[in-house]
Amino acid sequence: MSVAVEDPATARGLALAYAALEPRHRMQIVDAVLRDADAEGIGASAVLASLLPVEDDVAVARHIAQAMTLAGDRDLHHMGRARAFLAGSELDGGAMLIRPLHGAFVEVLALAWNDAVGITHSAFDPMAHHADAGASACALPDRLHFEEIPMGFAIDTVTVALWNHRRLHRVMPECVEHFADMFSISCTTTEAAPRV
């Protein structure tokens, strides 16, 4: 169980296997996580936090939330911070945005763009180990050389690139929706009807 707190592949695998089960079996898995975490001396909330996003049954989700409340936040707090890396400019460049999730896990959005065609490359890693977050740059062109910058400046630059992409294609790249709360744009695929 402790591996699921440190290894994103194990946490994702556990979540996928968990999601494939019937609700009553998922409830049993939650109880088993609580027992095993207690036996191993780790925080159950850190493991349960990986299961909650894939849970679609309200009763089981409530059970997870209650279990996390009782288990406390041991191993759940992320000691990292949001980080941003930028290469190039608003016209031709790329960015990696990294946000802490829980424990050692972060989520990463990597984008490259060109003013003439919009977003040219995009990748989203929903759960990476904070030490490996930079691996998402492999999905972007080699010519990009990233420098860490303040998150606010990165958001402003990426927002310009995303608005340009939306102007050109009338849709946003799918993976951007996971970070939509950071941008002042709507990620819908259709334009809102004008008010009369």
Z-matrix of the N, CA and C atoms (Angstrom, degrees):
N
C 1 1.451
C 2 1.525 1 110.81
N 3 1.327 2 117.63 1 -36.20
C 4 1.466 3 120.06 2 -177.11
C 5 1.520 4 111.79 3 -63.67
N 6 1.334 5 117.64 4 -26.01
C 7 1.470 6 120.55 5 178.66
C 8 1.529 7 110.08 6 -64.34
N 9 1.323 8 117.83 7 -33.95
C 10 1.462 9 121.91 8 -179.89
C 11 1.521 10 112.27 9 -68.01
N 12 1.333 11 117.54 10 -13.31
C 13 1.459 12 121.06 11 177.83
C 14 1.525 13 110.83 12 -86.24
N 15 1.333 14 117.49 13 -25.52
C 16 1.464 15 121.63 14 -175.10
C 17 1.521 16 114.74 15 -111.43
N 18 1.326 17 117.77 16 -25.56
C 19 1.462 18 121.07 17 -173.52
C 20 1.530 19 110.51 18 -109.28
N 21 1.340 20 117.85 19 113.89
C 22 1.463 21 119.89 20 -177.69
C 23 1.522 22 113.26 21 -62.10
N 24 1.335 23 118.40 22 -34.81
C 25 1.466 24 120.35 23 179.77
C 26 1.527 25 110.21 24 -64.43
N 27 1.319 26 116.87 25 -40.25
C 28 1.467 27 120.44 26 177.67
C 29 1.523 28 110.34 27 -66.70
N 30 1.325 29 117.05 28 -43.62
C 31 1.466 30 120.84 29 179.63
C 32 1.527 31 110.85 30 -62.52
N 33 1.356 32 117.18 31 -43.17
C 34 1.476 33 120.52 32 178.12
C 35 1.518 34 110.92 33 -65.13
N 36 1.341 35 116.37 34 -42.52
C 37 1.467 36 120.33 35 178.89
C 38 1.509 37 111.50 36 -61.60
N 39 1.318 38 116.25 37 -43.57
C 40 1.465 39 120.74 38 177.74
C 41 1.525 40 110.06 39 -61.03
N 42 1.340 41 117.04 40 -44.56
C 43 1.465 42 120.92 41 -179.25
C 44 1.526 43 111.74 42 -64.29
N 45 1.335 44 117.58 43 -40.62
C 46 1.467 45 120.74 44 179.60
C 47 1.525 46 111.27 45 -67.29
N 48 1.326 47 116.67 46 -43.47
C 49 1.466 48 120.31 47 178.38
C 50 1.527 49 109.91 48 -64.35
N 51 1.308 50 115.93 49 -41.30
C 52 1.462 51 122.32 50 178.78
C 53 1.529 52 110.63 51 -60.92
N 54 1.337 53 116.87 52 -45.28
C 55 1.466 54 121.74 53 -177.18
C 56 1.522 55 112.60 54 -63.63
N 57 1.323 56 117.08 55 -25.24
C 58 1.462 57 120.60 56 -178.33
C 59 1.528 58 112.98 57 -79.47
N 60 1.329 59 117.76 58 -8.69
C 61 1.466 60 121.89 59 -177.30
C 62 1.518 61 111.92 60 -86.35
N 63 1.324 62 115.16 61 162.05
C 64 1.471 63 121.80 62 173.47
C 65 1.530 64 108.90 63 -71.17
N 66 1.338 65 117.85 64 154.48
C 67 1.467 66 120.41 65 -178.42
C 68 1.530 67 114.65 66 -52.45
N 69 1.327 68 118.48 67 -41.39
C 70 1.476 69 119.10 68 -178.63
C 71 1.530 70 110.99 69 -65.96
N 72 1.336 71 116.60 70 -33.75
C 73 1.458 72 119.47 71 177.40
C 74 1.532 73 111.33 72 -73.40
N 75 1.342 74 116.22 73 -34.45
C 76 1.463 75 119.42 74 176.53
C 77 1.527 76 110.02 75 -64.22
N 78 1.332 77 117.01 76 -38.30
C 79 1.460 78 121.69 77 177.16
C 80 1.535 79 109.40 78 -60.59
N 81 1.327 80 116.25 79 -40.92
C 82 1.467 81 120.63 80 178.98
C 83 1.529 82 111.00 81 -66.62
N 84 1.337 83 116.51 82 -36.53
C 85 1.468 84 120.51 83 178.03
C 86 1.529 85 109.91 84 -63.85
N 87 1.316 86 116.92 85 -42.80
C 88 1.466 87 120.59 86 178.67
C 89 1.530 88 109.91 87 -58.52
N 90 1.327 89 116.44 88 -45.63
C 91 1.467 90 120.19 89 179.01
C 92 1.528 91 111.15 90 -64.31
N 93 1.328 92 116.97 91 -37.64
C 94 1.470 93 120.70 92 178.39
C 95 1.533 94 110.77 93 -66.77
N 96 1.340 95 116.88 94 -38.74
C 97 1.466 96 120.83 95 176.92
C 98 1.525 97 109.73 96 -60.42
N 99 1.329 98 116.25 97 -43.42
C 100 1.465 99 120.05 98 179.26
C 101 1.525 100 111.27 99 -61.17
N 102 1.325 101 116.98 100 -46.06
C 103 1.478 102 121.04 101 179.20
C 104 1.528 103 111.06 102 -63.83
N 105 1.344 104 116.85 103 -47.86
C 106 1.463 105 120.81 104 -176.93
C 107 1.529 106 111.55 105 -66.09
N 108 1.329 107 116.71 106 -40.02
C 109 1.464 108 119.85 107 179.96
C 110 1.524 109 110.07 108 -63.47
N 111 1.319 110 115.72 109 -41.14
C 112 1.464 111 119.50 110 178.57
C 113 1.527 112 110.20 111 -63.87
N 114 1.331 113 116.81 112 -42.61
C 115 1.472 114 121.29 113 179.91
C 116 1.522 115 111.78 114 -65.39
N 117 1.348 116 117.03 115 -35.05
C 118 1.466 117 121.04 116 -178.78
C 119 1.524 118 112.77 117 -88.05
N 120 1.320 119 116.87 118 -8.96
C 121 1.448 120 119.92 119 179.40
C 122 1.517 121 114.06 120 74.09
N 123 1.332 122 116.90 121 30.56
C 124 1.462 123 121.38 122 177.51
C 125 1.524 124 109.11 123 -115.36
N 126 1.298 125 116.18 124 165.86
C 127 1.459 126 120.60 125 177.97
C 128 1.519 127 111.29 126 -79.25
N 129 1.321 128 116.61 127 121.46
C 130 1.462 129 120.92 128 179.80
C 131 1.528 130 111.87 129 -65.20
N 132 1.326 131 117.27 130 -29.97
C 133 1.468 132 120.20 131 -176.87
C 134 1.516 133 112.06 132 -61.00
N 135 1.329 134 117.26 133 -33.77
C 136 1.461 135 120.39 134 -179.58
C 137 1.520 136 111.26 135 -65.00
N 138 1.327 137 117.81 136 -34.50
C 139 1.468 138 121.63 137 177.71
C 140 1.528 139 109.54 138 -79.12
N 141 1.324 140 116.57 139 -44.13
C 142 1.465 141 120.51 140 -178.68
C 143 1.527 142 112.00 141 -63.65
N 144 1.326 143 117.17 142 -29.73
C 145 1.465 144 120.73 143 178.72
C 146 1.520 145 111.40 144 -62.95
N 147 1.316 146 117.88 145 -26.54
C 148 1.472 147 121.16 146 177.13
C 149 1.521 148 111.64 147 -78.88
N 150 1.321 149 117.18 148 -22.47
C 151 1.468 150 121.09 149 -179.15
C 152 1.530 151 111.75 150 -87.43
N 153 1.310 152 116.33 151 -32.61
C 154 1.467 153 120.36 152 -175.13
C 155 1.537 154 114.23 153 -57.02
N 156 1.340 155 120.08 154 -41.43
C 157 1.466 156 118.93 155 -178.79
C 158 1.532 157 114.66 156 -63.88
N 159 1.332 158 118.47 157 -22.49
C 160 1.462 159 119.95 158 -178.96
C 161 1.527 160 112.05 159 -97.64
N 162 1.325 161 116.50 160 -0.99
C 163 1.465 162 120.56 161 -177.47
C 164 1.523 163 110.72 162 -82.71
N 165 1.344 164 116.87 163 124.13
C 166 1.461 165 120.46 164 -179.80
C 167 1.529 166 112.89 165 -112.81
N 168 1.323 167 117.89 166 -4.24
C 169 1.465 168 122.10 167 177.85
C 170 1.532 169 108.26 168 -92.59
N 171 1.323 170 116.78 169 124.17
C 172 1.460 171 121.42 170 -175.04
C 173 1.527 172 111.75 171 -61.81
N 174 1.329 173 117.15 172 -41.82
C 175 1.464 174 120.05 173 -178.74
C 176 1.535 175 111.33 174 -64.62
N 177 1.321 176 116.96 175 -41.55
C 178 1.463 177 120.16 176 -179.87
C 179 1.531 178 109.58 177 -70.51
N 180 1.335 179 117.46 178 -40.54
C 181 1.463 180 120.73 179 177.44
C 182 1.530 181 110.25 180 -60.23
N 183 1.319 182 116.37 181 -40.88
C 184 1.464 183 120.76 182 177.74
C 185 1.532 184 110.07 183 -63.72
N 186 1.330 185 116.75 184 -40.69
C 187 1.464 186 121.89 185 178.47
C 188 1.536 187 110.10 186 -62.32
N 189 1.328 188 116.68 187 -42.12
C 190 1.471 189 120.66 188 177.60
C 191 1.521 190 110.05 189 -63.04
N 192 1.318 191 117.21 190 -46.50
C 193 1.464 192 121.01 191 -179.16
C 194 1.529 193 111.04 192 -61.05
N 195 1.328 194 116.57 193 -42.95
C 196 1.466 195 120.16 194 177.90
C 197 1.521 196 111.05 195 -64.69
N 198 1.335 197 116.10 196 -41.85
C 199 1.471 198 120.45 197 178.83
C 200 1.526 199 110.62 198 -63.02
N 201 1.338 200 116.95 199 -40.27
C 202 1.460 201 120.35 200 178.41
C 203 1.528 202 111.14 201 -66.03
N 204 1.319 203 116.62 202 -38.12
C 205 1.464 204 120.66 203 177.96
C 206 1.520 205 110.29 204 -62.75
N 207 1.343 206 115.99 205 -45.10
C 208 1.466 207 120.27 206 -179.90
C 209 1.529 208 111.85 207 -68.93
N 210 1.322 209 116.37 208 -36.69
C 211 1.462 210 120.61 209 -177.63
C 212 1.524 211 111.82 210 -73.48
N 213 1.314 212 117.13 211 -22.39
C 214 1.460 213 120.28 212 -177.75
C 215 1.513 214 111.22 213 81.87
N 216 1.326 215 115.18 214 -170.32
C 217 1.464 216 119.49 215 -172.78
C 218 1.524 217 113.48 216 -107.05
N 219 1.302 218 117.04 217 21.44
C 220 1.467 219 119.89 218 178.72
C 221 1.526 220 110.10 219 -59.38
N 222 1.303 221 117.49 220 130.56
C 223 1.464 222 125.55 221 -178.92
C 224 1.526 223 113.24 222 66.38
N 225 1.320 224 117.60 223 5.30
C 226 1.462 225 120.11 224 -177.55
C 227 1.525 226 111.53 225 -91.64
N 228 1.318 227 118.00 226 -37.50
C 229 1.460 228 121.13 227 -177.95
C 230 1.520 229 110.94 228 -64.08
N 231 1.301 230 114.36 229 137.80
C 232 1.465 231 120.58 230 176.05
C 233 1.517 232 107.43 231 -95.70
N 234 1.291 233 116.25 232 131.06
C 235 1.456 234 119.30 233 -179.06
C 236 1.521 235 111.80 234 -88.66
N 237 1.320 236 117.38 235 -3.71
C 238 1.453 237 120.90 236 -179.36
C 239 1.510 238 111.81 237 -85.36
N 240 1.310 239 115.04 238 -172.74
C 241 1.462 240 121.85 239 179.10
C 242 1.521 241 107.88 240 -139.45
N 243 1.309 242 114.91 241 163.33
C 244 1.458 243 119.29 242 175.03
C 245 1.524 244 108.27 243 -65.52
N 246 1.333 245 115.56 244 138.64
C 247 1.470 246 120.78 245 -178.66
C 248 1.520 247 109.13 246 -135.01
N 249 1.331 248 115.47 247 152.73
C 250 1.460 249 120.74 248 179.96
C 251 1.520 250 109.47 249 -137.07
N 252 1.336 251 114.85 250 142.25
C 253 1.461 252 121.96 251 177.86
C 254 1.517 253 107.64 252 -130.27
N 255 1.321 254 116.13 253 137.96
C 256 1.459 255 121.12 254 -176.87
C 257 1.519 256 109.71 255 -131.02
N 258 1.337 257 115.14 256 146.11
C 259 1.468 258 122.40 257 174.24
C 260 1.520 259 107.21 258 -135.01
N 261 1.304 260 117.08 259 142.67
C 262 1.466 261 120.57 260 177.01
C 263 1.511 262 111.99 261 74.61
N 264 1.342 263 114.94 262 -143.29
C 265 1.463 264 120.99 263 -174.76
C 266 1.527 265 110.00 264 -137.91
N 267 1.336 266 115.31 265 -175.10
C 268 1.468 267 120.53 266 176.34
C 269 1.524 268 111.41 267 -62.65
N 270 1.332 269 117.60 268 -26.17
C 271 1.465 270 121.61 269 -177.24
C 272 1.522 271 113.08 270 -85.17
N 273 1.309 272 117.28 271 -34.16
C 274 1.461 273 121.19 272 -177.35
C 275 1.529 274 107.43 273 -155.93
N 276 1.316 275 115.73 274 104.72
C 277 1.459 276 117.51 275 -176.09
C 278 1.512 277 112.90 276 -172.49
N 279 1.311 278 114.64 277 -158.70
C 280 1.448 279 121.54 278 -179.35
C 281 1.507 280 110.74 279 -160.90
N 282 1.321 281 115.52 280 165.27
C 283 1.458 282 121.26 281 179.65
C 284 1.517 283 110.05 282 -150.33
N 285 1.317 284 114.40 283 151.72
C 286 1.464 285 121.77 284 169.66
C 287 1.525 286 106.57 285 -127.72
N 288 1.327 287 115.15 286 124.51
C 289 1.455 288 121.33 287 177.47
C 290 1.518 289 107.75 288 -112.38
N 291 1.315 290 116.88 289 128.57
C 292 1.460 291 122.33 290 -175.55
C 293 1.524 292 108.36 291 -123.28
N 294 1.347 293 115.93 292 124.81
C 295 1.461 294 120.57 293 178.59
C 296 1.519 295 110.14 294 -122.52
N 297 1.335 296 117.10 295 137.21
C 298 1.457 297 119.89 296 176.85
C 299 1.528 298 111.00 297 -67.83
N 300 1.309 299 116.34 298 142.34
C 301 1.460 300 121.96 299 173.89
C 302 1.525 301 108.97 300 -104.01
N 303 1.324 302 115.48 301 -83.09
C 304 1.463 303 121.67 302 177.82
C 305 1.520 304 107.81 303 -155.40
N 306 1.305 305 115.66 304 154.28
C 307 1.453 306 119.24 305 -178.77
C 308 1.512 307 110.82 306 55.67
N 309 1.321 308 115.85 307 -130.03
C 310 1.473 309 121.45 308 -179.27
C 311 1.525 310 112.51 309 -90.98
N 312 1.321 311 118.27 310 6.45
C 313 1.455 312 122.10 311 -171.77
C 314 1.523 313 113.52 312 -95.89
N 315 1.329 314 114.42 313 143.98
C 316 1.462 315 122.82 314 174.75
C 317 1.523 316 107.86 315 -133.16
N 318 1.331 317 115.95 316 162.92
C 319 1.458 318 120.96 317 169.80
C 320 1.515 319 107.23 318 -114.13
N 321 1.341 320 115.72 319 146.94
C 322 1.459 321 120.45 320 -172.53
C 323 1.533 322 110.42 321 -131.90
N 324 1.316 323 115.56 322 131.31
C 325 1.465 324 122.27 323 171.65
C 326 1.518 325 107.00 324 -113.32
N 327 1.326 326 116.88 325 125.30
C 328 1.463 327 121.90 326 178.27
C 329 1.526 328 108.19 327 -122.00
N 330 1.324 329 116.48 328 129.67
C 331 1.464 330 122.10 329 -178.28
C 332 1.520 331 110.55 330 -136.44
N 333 1.313 332 115.73 331 147.87
C 334 1.464 333 122.09 332 168.60
C 335 1.526 334 106.15 333 -131.04
N 336 1.321 335 116.53 334 149.35
C 337 1.459 336 120.07 335 -176.41
C 338 1.518 337 111.53 336 -147.36
N 339 1.314 338 112.58 337 162.84
C 340 1.454 339 122.15 338 173.55
C 341 1.522 340 105.67 339 -142.39
N 342 1.305 341 117.41 340 134.88
C 343 1.459 342 121.70 341 -174.94
C 344 1.527 343 112.70 342 -57.16
N 345 1.333 344 117.34 343 -32.98
C 346 1.465 345 120.51 344 -176.53
C 347 1.522 346 113.02 345 -75.34
N 348 1.350 347 118.04 346 -29.76
C 349 1.477 348 120.24 347 -174.69
C 350 1.519 349 113.73 348 -121.42
N 351 1.319 350 118.74 349 -7.50
C 352 1.461 351 121.19 350 -179.42
C 353 1.527 352 111.06 351 89.13
N 354 1.319 353 115.77 352 -146.88
C 355 1.469 354 121.34 353 -179.73
C 356 1.523 355 107.70 354 -71.48
N 357 1.322 356 116.46 355 122.79
C 358 1.465 357 121.19 356 -178.20
C 359 1.524 358 112.22 357 -99.15
N 360 1.315 359 117.19 358 -29.22
C 361 1.463 360 122.77 359 -179.86
C 362 1.521 361 108.37 360 -141.26
N 363 1.319 362 116.34 361 140.59
C 364 1.460 363 119.26 362 175.73
C 365 1.521 364 109.13 363 -149.29
N 366 1.317 365 114.58 364 144.45
C 367 1.461 366 120.73 365 177.52
C 368 1.518 367 108.12 366 -149.63
N 369 1.311 368 115.62 367 142.81
C 370 1.458 369 121.53 368 176.92
C 371 1.515 370 107.83 369 -130.87
N 372 1.310 371 116.74 370 125.12
C 373 1.463 372 121.70 371 174.22
C 374 1.520 373 106.29 372 -111.30
N 375 1.348 374 116.87 373 109.23
C 376 1.460 375 119.65 374 -175.36
C 377 1.521 376 113.99 375 -71.56
N 378 1.339 377 116.82 376 -16.59
C 379 1.453 378 118.88 377 -179.73
C 380 1.520 379 109.60 378 -158.77
N 381 1.312 380 115.20 379 106.41
C 382 1.464 381 121.48 380 177.18
C 383 1.518 382 107.87 381 -126.35
N 384 1.319 383 116.49 382 156.83
C 385 1.462 384 119.92 383 173.28
C 386 1.522 385 106.38 384 -73.23
N 387 1.327 386 117.11 385 139.10
C 388 1.471 387 119.63 386 -175.39
C 389 1.526 388 112.25 387 -56.64
N 390 1.328 389 118.00 388 -30.95
C 391 1.464 390 120.46 389 179.85
C 392 1.527 391 112.68 390 -72.60
N 393 1.348 392 117.41 391 -18.98
C 394 1.462 393 121.82 392 -177.51
C 395 1.522 394 112.87 393 -108.98
N 396 1.318 395 117.90 394 11.68
C 397 1.468 396 121.28 395 -175.10
C 398 1.516 397 112.71 396 -59.15
N 399 1.320 398 117.78 397 -32.38
C 400 1.464 399 121.40 398 -178.64
C 401 1.513 400 114.05 399 -68.02
N 402 1.337 401 118.18 400 -12.67
C 403 1.470 402 121.21 401 -179.82
C 404 1.520 403 111.96 402 -61.98
N 405 1.328 404 117.76 403 -22.78
C 406 1.467 405 120.58 404 179.16
C 407 1.520 406 112.02 405 -63.88
N 408 1.319 407 117.17 406 -19.66
C 409 1.467 408 120.33 407 177.90
C 410 1.520 409 111.33 408 -64.01
N 411 1.331 410 118.02 409 -19.56
C 412 1.472 411 121.50 410 178.33
C 413 1.527 412 111.90 411 -62.24
N 414 1.332 413 116.76 412 -22.85
C 415 1.464 414 120.68 413 179.66
C 416 1.529 415 111.96 414 -80.94
N 417 1.325 416 116.52 415 -5.64
C 418 1.462 417 121.52 416 -176.57
C 419 1.526 418 110.46 417 -107.54
N 420 1.324 419 117.68 418 161.76
C 421 1.473 420 120.44 419 179.89
C 422 1.530 421 112.58 420 -57.54
N 423 1.332 422 115.70 421 143.18
C 424 1.470 423 121.66 422 -179.18
C 425 1.523 424 113.15 423 -63.02
N 426 1.320 425 117.61 424 -24.68
C 427 1.463 426 121.26 425 -175.61
C 428 1.533 427 112.41 426 -68.47
N 429 1.323 428 117.30 427 -14.68
C 430 1.463 429 120.31 428 -177.19
C 431 1.529 430 110.61 429 -81.96
N 432 1.301 431 116.10 430 129.28
C 433 1.464 432 121.97 431 178.41
C 434 1.527 433 107.35 432 -118.74
N 435 1.305 434 116.25 433 110.90
C 436 1.458 435 122.23 434 -170.88
C 437 1.520 436 113.38 435 -86.99
N 438 1.329 437 113.97 436 144.84
C 439 1.455 438 122.27 437 172.70
C 440 1.518 439 107.62 438 -129.14
N 441 1.337 440 116.25 439 140.55
C 442 1.458 441 119.03 440 177.26
C 443 1.517 442 109.52 441 -70.95
N 444 1.336 443 115.04 442 135.58
C 445 1.465 444 121.40 443 -178.93
C 446 1.530 445 108.23 444 -137.12
N 447 1.337 446 117.19 445 167.59
C 448 1.466 447 119.51 446 175.96
C 449 1.536 448 110.96 447 -62.35
N 450 1.328 449 115.99 448 141.20
C 451 1.461 450 121.51 449 -177.10
C 452 1.532 451 111.62 450 -56.87
N 453 1.323 452 118.40 451 -41.60
C 454 1.468 453 120.98 452 -178.68
C 455 1.517 454 112.55 453 -58.81
N 456 1.326 455 117.13 454 -42.72
C 457 1.459 456 120.87 455 179.15
C 458 1.533 457 110.05 456 -66.23
N 459 1.328 458 116.59 457 -40.92
C 460 1.473 459 120.36 458 178.72
C 461 1.527 460 110.68 459 -62.38
N 462 1.323 461 117.16 460 -43.23
C 463 1.468 462 121.17 461 179.80
C 464 1.525 463 109.71 462 -61.41
N 465 1.318 464 117.28 463 -43.93
C 466 1.467 465 120.22 464 178.87
C 467 1.531 466 111.06 465 -60.34
N 468 1.323 467 116.84 466 -44.07
C 469 1.466 468 121.29 467 -178.55
C 470 1.521 469 111.31 468 -67.12
N 471 1.326 470 116.82 469 -45.64
C 472 1.461 471 120.89 470 -179.94
C 473 1.531 472 110.73 471 -65.81
N 474 1.326 473 117.16 472 -37.17
C 475 1.468 474 120.08 473 179.19
C 476 1.522 475 110.92 474 -60.63
N 477 1.319 476 117.35 475 -40.56
C 478 1.473 477 120.70 476 177.10
C 479 1.528 478 110.04 477 -61.39
N 480 1.338 479 116.49 478 -45.03
C 481 1.476 480 120.20 479 -179.98
C 482 1.531 481 111.04 480 -64.14
N 483 1.334 482 116.92 481 -39.32
C 484 1.472 483 120.28 482 -179.98
C 485 1.527 484 111.55 483 -69.54
N 486 1.334 485 117.14 484 -40.10
C 487 1.463 486 119.63 485 176.81
C 488 1.529 487 110.28 486 -62.36
N 489 1.313 488 116.25 487 -40.17
C 490 1.462 489 119.86 488 178.38
C 491 1.529 490 110.18 489 -62.93
N 492 1.323 491 117.23 490 -44.40
C 493 1.462 492 121.42 491 179.10
C 494 1.532 493 109.91 492 -60.95
N 495 1.315 494 116.42 493 -44.52
C 496 1.469 495 119.91 494 179.65
C 497 1.529 496 110.68 495 -64.06
N 498 1.322 497 116.86 496 -38.84
C 499 1.467 498 120.53 497 178.16
C 500 1.522 499 110.58 498 -62.49
N 501 1.325 500 116.74 499 -40.42
C 502 1.462 501 121.27 500 -178.15
C 503 1.528 502 112.90 501 -75.44
N 504 1.327 503 117.63 502 -39.33
C 505 1.477 504 121.48 503 -170.34
C 506 1.530 505 114.39 504 -115.81
N 507 1.332 506 117.74 505 -9.80
C 508 1.463 507 123.77 506 179.68
C 509 1.528 508 113.23 507 64.98
N 510 1.310 509 118.44 508 11.25
C 511 1.472 510 123.60 509 174.14
C 512 1.528 511 107.94 510 -141.34
N 513 1.304 512 114.92 511 163.13
C 514 1.459 513 120.94 512 176.68
C 515 1.527 514 109.25 513 -105.88
N 516 1.332 515 117.99 514 152.52
C 517 1.468 516 119.24 515 173.38
C 518 1.527 517 109.14 516 -58.64
N 519 1.330 518 116.84 517 139.02
C 520 1.463 519 121.10 518 -174.60
C 521 1.523 520 113.48 519 -57.30
N 522 1.307 521 117.62 520 -41.70
C 523 1.460 522 119.08 521 -173.74
C 524 1.526 523 112.83 522 -67.99
N 525 1.314 524 118.35 523 -14.82
C 526 1.461 525 121.25 524 -178.75
C 527 1.528 526 111.00 525 -69.66
N 528 1.316 527 117.44 526 -25.19
C 529 1.464 528 120.06 527 -176.64
C 530 1.528 529 112.14 528 -57.73
N 531 1.325 530 117.83 529 -28.44
C 532 1.460 531 121.08 530 -179.64
C 533 1.523 532 111.92 531 -69.30
N 534 1.326 533 117.06 532 -22.06
C 535 1.461 534 122.07 533 -179.72
C 536 1.527 535 110.82 534 -112.76
N 537 1.328 536 117.92 535 12.14
C 538 1.467 537 121.33 536 -173.87
C 539 1.523 538 112.43 537 -57.93
N 540 1.324 539 117.63 538 -29.61
C 541 1.458 540 119.51 539 -179.42
C 542 1.530 541 112.37 540 -64.92
N 543 1.321 542 117.50 541 -16.30
C 544 1.463 543 121.04 542 179.93
C 545 1.531 544 112.37 543 -86.96
N 546 1.329 545 116.51 544 -15.84
C 547 1.466 546 120.65 545 -176.40
C 548 1.512 547 110.27 546 -114.00
N 549 1.312 548 116.77 547 152.91
C 550 1.456 549 121.81 548 178.12
C 551 1.520 550 109.77 549 -92.62
N 552 1.323 551 115.75 550 50.74
C 553 1.462 552 120.13 551 179.63
C 554 1.512 553 109.09 552 -136.29
N 555 1.294 554 115.77 553 154.26
C 556 1.451 555 121.38 554 175.54
C 557 1.517 556 108.32 555 -92.64
N 558 1.332 557 116.34 556 138.47
C 559 1.464 558 119.88 557 -178.88
C 560 1.522 559 111.66 558 -99.90
N 561 1.330 560 117.97 559 25.68
C 562 1.447 561 120.07 560 178.50
C 563 1.519 562 109.30 561 -75.59
N 564 1.316 563 115.10 562 156.02
C 565 1.461 564 118.97 563 -178.52
C 566 1.529 565 112.05 564 -92.15
N 567 1.317 566 117.26 565 -7.54
C 568 1.468 567 119.80 566 177.67
C 569 1.523 568 108.60 567 -125.20
N 570 1.285 569 115.18 568 149.56
C 571 1.453 570 120.30 569 178.71
C 572 1.522 571 108.97 570 -78.06
N 573 1.296 572 116.11 571 147.72
C 574 1.476 573 120.42 572 177.18
C 575 1.521 574 108.69 573 -69.60
N 576 1.316 575 115.03 574 145.92
C 577 1.459 576 120.30 575 178.24
C 578 1.530 577 109.20 576 -68.89
N 579 1.321 578 118.01 577 140.14
C 580 1.462 579 119.83 578 179.04
C 581 1.528 580 110.86 579 -64.80
N 582 1.324 581 115.92 580 145.19
C 583 1.469 582 120.18 581 177.21
C 584 1.515 583 109.30 582 -79.78
N 585 1.340 584 115.43 583 142.23
C 586 1.457 585 120.49 584 179.33
C 587 1.499 586 110.73 585 -113.88
